Amino acid sequence: MITVLSYVGILSGFLVFTTVTYLGLLKIKLI
């Protein structure tokens, strides 16, 4: 159970990091 929770946490964290990086690159491209 702990392994599944940690895996989900890492996956969600990676998704958030990717989204923030993508939005940051989008802002740089627009500016």
N, C-alpha and C positions, 0 to 999 in steps of 0.2 A: 504493500500500500504506500509506504514511504517513497519507494522508488518511482511509482506512478506519479505521485504528487510532485516530486522534485523534477521529473521529466516534463510534466505539464508546466511547471513554473519556469523552467529553462526555455521551453518552447514559446510561451507567452512573452517572456522577456525578450527573446530573439525577434519575435514579430513586432513588438513595440520599438525595439532598436532599429529594425529595418524600416519601419514606417517613418520614424523621426528622421533618419538619414535621408530617406527618399524625399520627404517634404523639404528638408534643408537644401538638398541639391536642386529641387524645383525652385525654391526661393532664389538661390544663387543664379540659376539660369534666367529667371524672370528679371532680376535686377541687373 
